[in-house]
Amino acid sequence: MAPFFRGVTIKNILFFIKNTKKTGGIWMKYIVSRKNKYNMAELRFSALRDAFNRSPVAVEPPSRRVSEYFGANVFDMNKMERYLSKEAFKIVKNAIEEGKSLSIEEANQVAIGLKAWALEMGATHYTHWFHPLTDVTAEKHDGFIDMGAGGKMIEEFSGKLLVQAEPDASSFPSGGIRNTFEARGYTIWDVSSPVFIVGSTLCIPTIFISYTGEALDYKTPLLKALYELDKAAVDVCQYFDKDITKVYPTLGAEQEYFLIDEALYYARPDIAQCERTLMGHQAAKDQQLSDHYFGSIPERVKAYIEDFETEAYKLGIPVKTRHNEVAPNQFECAPLFEEVNLAVDHNQLLMDIMRRTARKHKFRILFHEKPFAGINGSGKHNNWSLATNTGVNLLSPGVNPKTNLQFLTFLVNVIKIVNDNNDLIRASVMNATNSYRLGSHEAPPAIVSVFLGSYLTSILEDIVEKVTDKKLTPELKTDIKLGIGKIPKVLLDNTDRNRTSPFAFTGNRFEFRMVGSSANCSSAMIILNAALAYQLKQFKSEVDGIIEKGMSKDDAIFQTLKKYIIESRRVLFEGDGYSKEWQKEAAKRKLTSNPSVPESLKAYLTPRARKVLTTVGVLSEKEIESRVEVEYEKFTKKVQIESRILADIAMNHIVPIGIKYMTSLIENVKGINDIYEGNECEKLSSISKSMIIEIADHISNVERMVNDMVEERKKANVMESTYDKAIAYEKNVKPYLDSIRYHIDKLELIVDNEIWPLPKYRELLFIR
């Protein structure tokens, strides 16, 4: 900013107006010296023309039914059986079913058939595909080549290359678990997730660990949590059904997203660099009429969706649903339910497919949870349930009192984990981007509560009322069992969805609505599955303890369930989660609503969280602390990036344009003064004068706040503690983002549309 303008006041502007012959030249000299540097308005209108003239990209539709090419690029069981020897196929099948790894000798047998299939499919490279703590996937490609005898080039792939690789781990987030100069890390094949081909590269899903064995990824603790939950849940299932020997959580992740034309994307530096708008006045019409929700999908968008769905089907991703979401330019896709580990892999892969396909259709996809202020943000609703080897859904009512008691047992234990791990569950989804969405009246509040519906709530209260600490009489036991035996007949009609609830039971699953659209589902799934594994072990111990005292199994189960229901009542809420009344009531129940990202993340470090995660062996103390450090750093860096971008746009685009328009108004006043006199002159120039004063006020505030924000950033940057730095960025830097935005948005309403440098909301939000 030129020294001439710094510290300008309304009084100064009035002086300039009255003395235009003396000062006008200074203003014009300042503008003329910069006019060739600011042609963003031209870029804006050029982008609008490009976006308006786009036609749908022609895509050749598949010539076969989806069922005929689904999984074509996946080395699934059918292909394994075809390409592997009988012995190798048996080895892999047993490893998948039993959750075991392969020895190098066993892997060598698998590698032979895998290489044959990959080369036949046109693959030239292979990669270990993993999920570092960056929220995106990572890969390093190596060719299927080696030097043979006599210097002859040959295709080579061994069990050693299949099972393990050693990528450079020094630049991935570790939270202080390793030094920067310690580069060694290992990727190890996850046999349970099928190998697939993208383009010409064979992708091998792997875990990612440090040289000393600590997890550096999401997949490692997720697999541990699933393994522990399987053991704990099977032990509980043995009370009801001896045939259940395997329990595996399932997940269906509903993926919401925004699309904007790529020309408009590049004309907005804030969107291009942080996937959200840091400024922009709300459009007169956006989602008020709900006419976009479930409306006809725009032709360009439909062509894009059909294209990425085809690619997803080839990779075995069962995308089933597509529709317009509430906000303009917002859409959703949802898959069929899959085992959690596979579902997480597929969601990460789907997001990558969607990004790549969007470029082909001249779109850019935004997974940010709140890319546009004033309209709905995007979530990734995690529909979570528990399946068994017998085909039973443990969170679905059965056909008789016995199976319904099993259902209620798992239902109540899930409610108990929400009660006992309330802050930790919120911490699992809290980050810089999702914090803009949670509690914004289109997403669940940051208060973690459970919605069951009136009928199930009454069933639980009936258990509390009728069960005592004594042995149940045959009549009372029959009465209770008859009551729970009626659940299947009425449950679906009496359990409506509650979109304001962050953790809602929807008939045969829980819908965890707090997960953000850009997140790796693993973060939430690690906590839910680990906490449930821990809880089921506690439940089994308590029930067995009561049985040892001489009570029957059913009596012991009912007594324990009653205890859990009473202890967990505070998290059960059937009403409007958006209401102020609920916030007051939640506070009375000692349910926290902590919008602070750094403070929320501290829930990982509580004695309760450490006990849960370390007892079931999902994360060590060192790994817990390192992950929190990573999250602190990610939060700080994201706010820092947004702050830098906003300052750049404000001072290099918005302020000069504001000055340019103000100068034209000053020239207008000057012309009026030269032509008119007296009251007529004052009347004609008063409008321009008031606009000049208003523009000057907003510009002065923008400049002052940008300078103050930069100073606060400097103070925070020298702090050594990652937590203190994150808190400083949240409390002292982040508030300036909204304050500066306010004044820029006001300028947008005043400055001539012809020279405004950035595409406006009314231009960004409607795909034609």
C-alpha positions in Angstrom: 0.0 0.0 0.0 1.3 3.5 -0.9 2.4 5.6 2.1 0.1 8.3 0.8 -3.0 6.3 1.5 -2.0 4.7 4.8 -4.0 6.0 7.7 -6.4 8.0 5.5 -9.6 9.2 7.3 -13.0 10.4 6.3 -11.9 13.9 7.2 -8.9 13.5 4.8 -11.3 12.5 2.0 -13.5 15.5 2.5 -10.5 17.7 2.3 -9.4 16.0 -0.9 -12.9 16.6 -2.4 -12.9 20.3 -1.5 -9.4 20.7 -2.9 -9.6 18.5 -6.0 -7.4 20.7 -8.1 -4.5 20.2 -5.6 -5.1 16.5 -4.8 -6.8 15.0 -7.8 -3.5 14.8 -9.6 -2.0 12.9 -6.8 -4.8 10.3 -6.8 -4.6 9.9 -10.6 -0.9 9.6 -10.6 -1.2 6.8 -8.0 -3.8 5.0 -10.1 -2.1 5.5 -13.5 1.1 4.0 -12.1 -0.7 0.8 -11.2 -3.5 0.5 -13.8 -1.7 -2.0 -16.0 -1.1 -4.3 -13.1 -4.7 -4.9 -12.3 -6.7 -6.6 -15.1 -8.5 -9.2 -12.9 -11.9 -7.8 -14.1 -11.0 -8.8 -17.6 -10.1 -12.3 -16.3 -13.5 -12.4 -14.5 -15.5 -11.6 -17.6 -13.5 -13.9 -19.7 -14.1 -16.7 -17.3 -17.8 -16.0 -17.3 -17.9 -16.1 -21.1 -16.0 -19.4 -21.0 -18.3 -20.9 -18.4 -21.5 -19.7 -20.1 -20.4 -21.2 -23.5 -19.5 -24.6 -22.2 -21.2 -27.7 -23.6 -21.4 -31.1 -22.0 -18.3 -33.1 -22.7 -19.2 -36.0 -25.0 -18.4 -39.3 -23.3 -18.7 -42.7 -24.9 -21.1 -44.7 -22.8 -20.1 -48.2 -21.8 -21.3 -50.8 -24.3 -22.0 -53.3 -21.5 -24.2 -53.4 -18.4 -22.5 -52.2 -15.2 -22.7 -55.8 -13.9 -20.6 -57.0 -16.8 -17.6 -54.6 -16.3 -17.9 -53.9 -12.5 -14.5 -54.5 -10.9 -12.8 -55.0 -14.3 -9.7 -53.2 -13.0 -9.6 -55.0 -9.6 -7.6 -58.2 -8.8 -10.6 -59.7 -7.0 -11.3 -63.3 -5.9 -12.5 -64.4 -9.3 -9.3 -63.1 -11.0 -7.1 -64.5 -8.2 -8.6 -67.9 -8.8 -8.0 -67.6 -12.5 -4.4 -66.2 -12.4 -3.0 -67.8 -9.2 -2.1 -71.4 -8.6 -4.5 -73.4 -6.4 -2.0 -73.2 -3.5 -1.4 -69.4 -3.9 -5.1 -68.8 -4.1 -5.7 -70.7 -1.0 -3.0 -68.8 0.8 -4.4 -65.4 -0.1 -8.0 -66.4 0.7 -7.0 -67.7 4.1 -5.0 -64.6 4.8 -7.9 -62.3 4.0 -10.4 -64.3 6.0 -8.1 -64.7 9.0 -6.6 -61.2 8.9 -3.0 -62.5 8.5 -0.1 -61.3 6.4 1.9 -63.4 3.9 5.5 -64.6 4.2 7.9 -63.6 1.4 7.7 -67.2 0.0 3.9 -67.1 -0.1 4.0 -63.7 -1.6 6.3 -64.9 -4.4 3.6 -67.3 -5.5 1.0 -64.5 -5.5 3.3 -62.1 -7.4 3.6 -64.4 -10.4 -0.1 -64.4 -11.1 -0.5 -60.8 -10.2 2.2 -59.7 -12.6 0.6 -61.8 -15.4 -2.7 -60.1 -14.9 -1.3 -56.6 -14.5 0.8 -56.9 -17.7 -2.2 -58.3 -19.6 -4.2 -55.2 -18.5 -1.5 -52.9 -19.9 0.2 -52.0 -16.6 3.8 -50.7 -16.9 4.3 -49.6 -13.3 3.3 -50.6 -9.7 2.9 -48.5 -6.6 2.3 -49.0 -2.9 -0.9 -46.9 -2.3 -1.3 -45.6 1.3 -3.1 -43.0 3.5 -0.6 -40.7 5.2 -1.8 -38.2 7.7 -2.3 -35.6 5.0 -6.0 -36.5 4.2 -5.1 -37.5 0.7 -3.5 -40.7 -0.6 0.2 -41.2 -1.6 2.0 -43.3 -4.2 5.4 -43.7 -5.7 5.5 -45.5 -9.1 8.1 -48.1 -10.1 8.4 -49.8 -13.5 8.1 -53.5 -14.0 11.6 -53.6 -15.4 15.0 -54.9 -14.5 18.2 -55.9 -16.1 18.3 -59.6 -17.1 21.2 -61.7 -18.3 23.4 -60.0 -20.9 21.9 -56.6 -20.2 18.5 -57.6 -21.6 15.6 -55.7 -20.2 12.9 -57.9 -18.6 9.6 -57.4 -16.7 10.2 -58.3 -13.1 7.9 -58.4 -10.0 8.6 -60.4 -6.9 6.9 -61.2 -3.6 9.3 -58.9 -1.8 8.3 -56.0 -4.0 4.6 -56.9 -3.5 4.7 -57.1 0.3 6.9 -54.2 1.3 8.5 -51.0 0.0 10.5 -48.2 1.5 9.3 -44.8 0.5 10.9 -41.6 1.8 9.0 -40.8 5.0 10.8 -37.7 6.0 8.3 -35.2 4.5 5.1 -36.8 5.7 3.5 -35.5 8.9 4.7 -37.4 11.9 4.0 -35.1 14.8 7.5 -35.3 16.2 7.5 -39.1 16.2 10.7 -39.0 14.1 13.4 -36.5 13.1 13.3 -34.8 9.7 16.6 -36.5 8.8 15.2 -39.9 9.5 13.8 -40.7 6.1 13.1 -44.4 6.3 9.5 -45.6 6.4 7.9 -48.8 5.3 4.7 -49.6 3.3 3.3 -53.1 3.9 0.7 -54.8 1.8 -2.9 -54.8 3.3 -4.0 -58.2 1.9 -7.6 -57.5 2.9 -8.0 -54.7 0.4 -7.9 -55.8 -3.2 -5.2 -54.6 -5.6 -6.4 -52.5 -8.5 -5.2 -50.7 -11.7 -5.5 -47.0 -12.4 -4.3 -46.1 -15.9 -1.1 -48.0 -16.4 -0.3 -48.4 -12.7 -0.9 -51.4 -10.5 -1.9 -50.0 -7.1 -1.3 -52.1 -3.9 -3.1 -50.9 -0.8 -0.7 -50.7 2.1 -0.2 -49.5 5.7 2.6 -47.0 6.3 4.8 -47.2 9.4 8.0 -45.7 10.6 11.4 -47.4 10.9 10.7 -48.0 14.6 7.2 -49.4 14.0 4.9 -46.5 14.8 1.9 -45.9 12.5 2.3 -42.9 10.2 -1.1 -43.4 8.5 -4.8 -43.9 9.0 -5.0 -47.5 7.8 -2.8 -49.1 10.5 -4.8 -48.1 13.5 -8.1 -48.6 11.6 -7.2 -52.3 10.9 -6.2 -52.7 14.6 -9.6 -51.3 15.7 -11.5 -53.5 13.3 -9.6 -56.6 14.5 -10.3 -55.8 18.2 -13.9 -55.0 17.6 -14.3 -58.3 15.8 -13.0 -60.3 18.8 -15.0 -58.3 21.4 -18.3 -58.4 19.4 -18.0 -62.1 18.7 -17.6 -62.8 22.4 -20.8 -60.9 23.2 -22.6 -62.5 20.3 -21.9 -65.9 21.8 -24.5 -65.1 24.5 -27.1 -65.2 21.7 -25.9 -67.2 18.7 -23.0 -69.7 18.8 -22.8 -69.7 15.0 -21.5 -66.1 14.9 -17.7 -66.3 14.6 -17.0 -63.1 12.7 -18.2 -59.5 13.1 -17.2 -56.8 10.8 -18.3 -53.1 10.8 -19.8 -51.8 7.6 -19.8 -48.3 6.2 -21.7 -46.3 3.6 -20.2 -42.9 3.1 -22.5 -40.3 1.5 -20.2 -37.9 -0.3 -21.3 -34.3 -0.8 -19.4 -31.9 -3.0 -19.6 -28.6 -5.0 -18.7 -28.1 -8.7 -17.6 -24.9 -10.3 -16.4 -24.2 -13.8 -12.6 -24.3 -14.1 -12.4 -20.8 -15.6 -14.2 -19.3 -12.6 -12.0 -21.5 -10.4 -8.8 -19.9 -11.7 -10.3 -16.4 -11.5 -10.7 -16.8 -7.8 -7.3 -17.2 -6.1 -8.9 -18.0 -2.8 -10.8 -21.0 -4.2 -7.8 -22.2 -6.2 -5.6 -22.3 -3.2 -7.8 -23.2 -0.2 -11.0 -24.5 -1.9 -13.2 -21.9 -0.2 -14.2 -18.3 -0.8 -12.6 -15.9 1.6 -14.9 -13.1 0.4 -18.1 -12.7 -1.6 -21.4 -11.1 -0.9 -24.3 -13.5 -0.7 -26.3 -13.9 -3.9 -29.9 -12.5 -3.9 -31.1 -16.0 -4.7 -29.3 -19.1 -3.6 -31.0 -22.0 -1.8 -34.0 -20.2 -0.2 -36.6 -21.9 -2.5 -35.1 -25.4 -2.2 -35.5 -25.7 -6.0 -32.1 -27.2 -6.5 -32.6 -30.0 -3.9 -33.4 -33.2 -5.8 -34.0 -31.2 -8.9 -33.1 -32.1 -12.5 -29.4 -32.6 -12.7 -27.8 -30.1 -15.1 -26.7 -31.6 -18.4 -23.0 -30.9 -18.0 -23.0 -32.2 -14.5 -24.9 -35.4 -15.5 -22.3 -36.1 -18.2 -19.5 -35.6 -15.5 -21.3 -37.9 -13.0 -21.9 -40.6 -15.5 -18.2 -40.5 -16.5 -16.8 -40.8 -12.9 -19.4 -43.5 -12.1 -18.1 -45.6 -15.0 -14.5 -45.3 -13.8 -15.7 -46.1 -10.2 -17.5 -49.2 -11.4 -14.3 -50.4 -13.1 -12.5 -50.2 -9.8 -15.2 -52.1 -7.9 -16.7 -49.0 -6.2 -20.5 -49.6 -5.8 -21.7 -46.0 -6.3 -25.5 -46.3 -6.3 -27.1 -42.8 -5.7 -26.7 -39.4 -7.2 -28.7 -36.3 -6.8 -28.7 -32.5 -6.5 -28.1 -31.3 -2.9 -29.6 -28.3 -1.2 -27.2 -25.6 -2.2 -26.8 -24.5 -5.8 -23.8 -26.3 -7.5 -23.9 -28.9 -4.7 -24.4 -32.6 -5.4 -24.1 -35.9 -3.6 -23.2 -39.5 -4.5 -23.5 -42.5 -2.2 -22.3 -46.1 -2.4 -23.7 -49.4 -1.2 -22.5 -50.5 2.2 -19.1 -52.3 2.4 -16.7 -53.6 5.1 -15.2 -50.5 6.7 -11.6 -50.9 5.6 -12.7 -51.4 2.0 -15.2 -48.6 2.2 -12.6 -46.2 3.4 -10.2 -47.2 0.6 -13.0 -46.8 -1.9 -14.0 -43.4 -0.7 -10.5 -42.1 -0.9 -10.1 -43.6 -4.4 -13.5 -42.2 -5.4 -12.5 -38.7 -4.4 -9.4 -39.0 -6.5 -11.5 -40.2 -9.5 -13.9 -37.4 -9.1 -11.1 -34.8 -9.1 -9.4 -36.2 -12.2 -12.7 -36.6 -14.1 -13.8 -33.1 -13.2 -10.8 -31.6 -15.1 -11.8 -33.6 -18.1 -15.2 -31.9 -18.0 -13.7 -28.4 -17.4 -15.0 -28.5 -13.8 -13.2 -28.2 -10.5 -14.6 -30.1 -7.6 -14.6 -28.7 -4.1 -14.7 -31.1 -1.1 -14.2 -28.2 1.4 -16.9 -28.4 4.1 -17.9 -24.7 3.7 -16.7 -23.3 0.4 -19.4 -20.6 0.3 -20.7 -18.5 3.2 -24.4 -18.3 3.8 -25.4 -21.6 2.1 -25.1 -25.2 3.1 -21.8 -26.9 3.4 -20.8 -30.4 2.6 -20.6 -33.5 4.9 -19.7 -37.1 4.5 -22.4 -38.9 6.4 -20.9 -42.1 7.8 -23.6 -44.8 7.9 -22.1 -47.3 10.2 -23.4 -50.8 11.2 -22.2 -54.2 12.3 -22.5 -57.4 10.1 -21.8 -61.0 11.0 -20.7 -64.1 9.1 -24.3 -65.4 9.5 -25.7 -62.5 7.5 -27.2 -60.8 10.6 -27.0 -57.0 11.0 -26.4 -56.5 14.8 -28.0 -53.0 14.6 -31.1 -54.3 12.9 -34.1 -55.6 14.9 -34.7 -59.4 14.5 -37.7 -61.6 14.3 -38.1 -62.8 17.9 -37.3 -61.6 21.5 -33.9 -63.4 21.5 -32.6 -61.7 18.4 -34.0 -58.4 19.5 -32.3 -58.7 22.9 -29.1 -59.1 20.9 -30.0 -56.0 18.9 -30.7 -54.0 22.0 -27.5 -55.1 23.6 -25.4 -53.7 20.7 -27.7 -50.6 20.5 -27.3 -49.7 24.1 -23.5 -50.3 24.0 -23.2 -47.9 21.1 -25.2 -45.3 23.1 -22.8 -45.9 26.0 -19.7 -45.2 23.9 -21.3 -41.9 22.8 -21.9 -41.0 26.4 -18.5 -42.0 27.7 -16.4 -40.7 24.8 -18.4 -37.7 23.9 -15.6 -35.2 23.5 -13.3 -37.7 21.8 -16.0 -38.5 19.1 -16.2 -34.8 18.3 -12.4 -34.5 18.2 -12.3 -37.3 15.6 -14.1 -35.0 13.1 -12.9 -31.6 14.2 -10.5 -29.8 12.0 -9.9 -26.4 10.4 -12.3 -26.9 7.5 -15.1 -28.8 9.2 -15.2 -26.2 12.0 -16.8 -23.8 9.5 -19.7 -26.3 8.9 -20.5 -27.8 12.3 -23.3 -25.9 14.0 -24.1 -23.7 11.0 -27.7 -24.8 10.8 -27.3 -27.0 7.9 -25.1 -29.5 9.6 -25.2 -31.2 13.0 -24.3 -29.1 16.0 -20.9 -29.7 17.8 -22.9 -31.2 20.7 -22.7 -35.0 20.3 -26.1 -36.5 21.0 -28.0 -39.6 19.9 -31.4 -39.8 18.2 -33.3 -43.0 18.5 -36.9 -42.2 17.8 -39.8 -42.3 20.2 -40.5 -46.0 20.0 -37.0 -47.2 20.8 -36.7 -44.6 23.5 -39.8 -46.0 25.1 -38.4 -49.6 24.9 -35.3 -48.5 26.8 -37.3 -46.7 29.4 -39.5 -49.8 29.8 -36.3 -51.8 30.6 -35.3 -49.2 33.2 -38.7 -49.3 34.8 -39.2 -53.0 35.0 -35.7 -54.4 35.6 -34.6 -54.5 39.2 -31.4 -55.7 40.9 -33.1 -58.9 41.7 -33.9 -61.9 39.6 -36.7 -61.3 37.2 -39.9 -63.2 37.7 -40.9 -65.4 34.8 -44.0 -63.2 34.2 -42.0 -60.0 34.2 -39.3 -61.5 31.9 -42.0 -62.7 29.5 -43.6 -59.2 29.6 -40.3 -57.6 28.7 -39.5 -60.1 26.0 -42.9 -59.7 24.5 -42.4 -56.0 24.4 -39.1 -56.1 22.6 -40.4 -58.8 20.3 -42.7 -56.3 18.7 -39.9 -54.0 17.5 -39.7 -55.2 13.8 -43.4 -54.5 13.2 -43.3 -50.8 14.0 -39.7 -49.6 14.1 -39.3 -48.3 10.6 -42.5 -46.3 10.9 -41.6 -44.9 14.3 -38.0 -44.0 13.7 -37.9 -40.9 11.5 -34.6 -39.3 10.4 -33.5 -36.3 12.4 -31.1 -34.3 10.3 -30.2 -32.1 13.2 -28.8 -35.0 15.2 -25.1 -35.7 14.8 -25.5 -39.4 15.6 -28.9 -40.7 14.5 -30.3 -44.3 14.5 -32.0 -44.8 11.1 -33.6 -48.2 11.4 -30.6 -50.6 10.9 -27.5 -48.3 11.3 -26.2 -45.2 12.9 -25.7 -42.2 10.7 -22.7 -40.2 12.0 -23.4 -36.9 10.3 -20.6 -34.8 11.7 -17.8 -36.2 9.4 -16.6 -33.6 6.9 -16.7 -34.0 3.2 -12.9 -33.7 2.7 -12.0 -36.0 5.6 -10.6 -39.5 5.5 -13.4 -41.6 7.1 -10.7 -43.5 9.0 -10.4 -40.8 11.6 -14.0 -41.2 12.8 -14.0 -45.0 12.2 -10.9 -45.6 14.3 -12.5 -43.9 17.3 -16.0 -45.4 16.9 -14.8 -49.0 16.4 -12.0 -48.8 19.0 -14.4 -47.3 21.6 -17.0 -50.0 20.9 -14.4 -52.7 21.2 -13.4 -51.4 24.6 -17.0 -51.0 25.7 -18.0 -54.5 24.6 -15.1 -55.9 26.6 -16.4 -54.0 29.6 -20.0 -55.2 29.0 -18.8 -58.9 28.8 -16.9 -58.5 32.0 -19.8 -57.0 33.9 -22.3 -59.6 32.6 -20.0 -62.5 33.4 -19.5 -61.0 36.9 -23.3 -61.0 37.5 -23.7 -64.5 36.2 -21.0 -65.7 38.6 -23.1 -64.4 41.4 -25.9 -66.9 40.5 -28.1 -64.9 38.1 -29.2 -66.2 34.7 -27.6 -64.9 31.5 -30.7 -62.9 30.5 -31.1 -61.3 33.9 -27.4 -60.3 33.9 -27.8 -58.8 30.4 -31.0 -56.9 31.4 -29.4 -55.6 34.6 -26.3 -54.3 32.7 -28.3 -52.8 30.0 -30.5 -50.9 32.5 -27.3 -49.5 34.2 -26.0 -48.3 30.8 -29.3 -46.7 29.8 -29.5 -44.8 33.0 -25.8 -43.7 32.7 -26.3 -42.6 29.1 -29.6 -40.8 29.3 -27.9 -37.4 28.9 -26.9 -38.1 25.3 -30.4 -39.1 24.2 -32.2 -36.2 22.5 -35.2 -36.4 20.1 -35.7 -32.6 19.4 -34.2 -29.9 17.3 -30.4 -29.9 17.6 -30.2 -26.4 16.1 -32.3 -24.8 18.8 -31.0 -22.5 21.4 -33.1 -24.4 24.0 -31.1 -27.6 23.2 -27.8 -25.7 23.8 -29.0 -24.7 27.2 -30.3 -28.1 28.0 -27.1 -29.8 26.8 -25.1 -27.6 29.1 -27.3 -28.7 32.0 -26.5 -32.3 31.0 -22.8 -31.4 31.0 -22.5 -32.1 27.2 -20.0 -29.7 25.8 -20.2 -27.8 22.5 -16.6 -26.8 21.9 -16.1 -24.9 18.6 -12.4 -24.5 19.2 -10.4 -26.9 17.0 -7.2 -27.0 19.2 -9.2 -27.3 22.4 -11.4 -30.1 20.9 -8.3 -32.0 19.8 -7.1 -32.1 23.4 -9.8 -34.8 24.1 -7.3 -37.3 22.6 -5.0 -36.6 25.4 -7.4 -37.2 28.3 -6.9 -40.2 30.6 -10.1 -41.7 29.3 -9.1 -41.5 25.6 -5.6 -42.8 26.3 -7.1 -45.7 28.2 -9.5 -46.6 25.5 -7.1 -46.4 22.6 -4.1 -48.1 24.4 -6.1 -50.8 26.1 -7.4 -52.2 22.9 -4.0 -51.7 21.3 -5.1 -49.3 18.5 -2.6 -46.6 19.3 0.3 -46.3 21.7 0.7 -43.2 23.9 3.4 -42.0 21.6 1.2 -42.4 18.5 -1.7 -40.6 20.2 0.5 -37.6 21.1 2.1 -37.5 17.7 -1.3 -37.5 15.9 -2.6 -34.6 18.0 0.6 -32.7 17.1 -0.1 -33.3 13.5 -3.6 -32.0 13.8 -2.4 -28.9 15.6 0.1 -28.2 12.8 -2.5 -28.9 10.1 -5.0 -26.5 11.7 -2.3 -23.7 12.1 -1.1 -24.1 8.5 -4.5 -24.0 7.0 -5.5 -20.8 8.9 -2.1 -19.4 8.0 -2.6 -20.1 4.3 -6.0 -18.5 4.3 -4.7 -15.5 6.1 -1.9 -15.0 3.6 -4.2 -15.4 0.6 -6.8 -13.0 2.0 -4.1 -10.4 2.7 -2.7 -10.8 -0.8 -6.2 -10.5 -2.5 -7.2 -7.6 -0.3 -4.1 -5.5 -0.8 -3.3 -6.3 -4.4 -6.8 -6.5 -5.9 -9.6 -5.2 -3.7 -8.0 -2.0 -2.2 -6.6 -0.8 -5.6 -9.9 -1.3 -7.3 -11.7 0.5 -4.4 -9.3 3.4 -4.8 -9.7 3.4 -8.6 -13.5 3.6 -8.3 -13.3 6.2 -5.5 -11.0 8.3 -7.8 -13.6 8.2 -10.5 -16.2 9.5 -8.1 -13.8 12.3 -7.0 -13.4 13.2 -10.6 -17.2 13.2 -10.9 -17.5 15.6 -8.0 -14.7 17.8 -9.5 -16.6 17.9 -12.8 -19.9 18.9 -11.0 -18.1 21.6 -9.1 -16.7 23.0 -12.4 -20.1 23.1 -14.1 -22.7 23.7 -11.4 -23.0 26.1 -8.5 -24.9 26.4 -5.2 -27.7 24.1 -4.1 -27.9 22.3 -7.4 -24.2 21.5 -7.2 -24.5 20.2 -3.7 -27.5 18.0 -4.6 -25.7 16.4 -7.5 -22.5 15.7 -5.7 -23.9 14.6 -2.4 -24.5 11.0 -3.6 -20.9 10.6 -4.8 -19.6 12.2 -1.7 -21.4 9.8 0.6 -20.1 6.9 -1.5 -16.6 8.2 -1.4 -16.8 8.5 2.3 -18.1 4.9 2.6 -15.5 3.4 0.3 -12.7 5.2 2.1 -14.0 3.9 5.4 -14.1 0.3 4.2 -10.7 0.6 2.5 -9.1 2.1 5.6 -10.5 -0.8 7.8 -9.3 -3.4 5.3 -5.8 -2.0 5.3 -5.7 -1.6 9.1 -7.0 -5.1 9.7 -4.7 -6.7 7.2 -1.7 -5.1 8.9 -2.9 -6.2 12.4 -3.5 -9.7 11.1 0.0 -9.9 9.8 1.4 -8.8 13.1 -0.6 -11.4 15.0 0.7 -14.0 12.6 4.2 -13.0 13.3 3.7 -13.3 17.0 2.2 -16.8 16.7 4.9 -18.0 14.3 7.6 -17.7 16.9 5.8 -19.8 19.5 7.4 -23.2 20.1 4.4 -25.1 21.4 2.2 -26.4 18.6 -0.8 -26.1 20.8 -0.1 -22.5 21.8 0.5 -21.6 18.2 -2.7 -23.3 17.1 -4.6 -21.4 19.9 -3.0 -18.1 18.9 -4.0 -18.7 15.2 -7.5 -19.5 16.3 -8.1 -16.7 18.7 -5.9 -13.9 17.3 -5.6 -14.6 13.6 -8.7 -16.4 12.4 -11.2 -13.7 13.6 -9.6 -11.3 11.1 -10.8 -13.5 8.2 -14.4 -12.6 8.9 -13.7 -9.0 9.9 -11.8 -8.2 6.7 -14.3 -10.1 4.7 -17.1 -7.9 6.0 -15.6 -4.8 4.6 -14.6 -6.4 1.3 -18.2 -7.7 0.8 -19.5 -4.2 1.5 -17.2 -2.8 -1.2 -18.5 -5.4 -3.6 -21.9 -3.9 -3.3 -20.6 -0.3 -4.0 -17.9 -0.6 -6.5 -18.8 -0.6 -10.2 -19.6 -4.2 -11.4 -17.5 -3.5 -14.6 -14.3 -3.2 -12.6 -14.8 -5.6 -9.7 -11.9 -8.1 -10.0 -13.4 -11.4 -8.7 -16.4 -13.5 -9.9 -19.3 -13.0 -7.6 -21.5 -15.5 -5.8 -24.3 -15.0 -8.3 -21.8 -16.0 -11.1 -20.1 -18.8 -9.3 -23.1 -20.7 -8.0 -25.2 -21.5 -11.0 -24.0 -24.1 -13.6 -25.7 -23.6 -16.9 
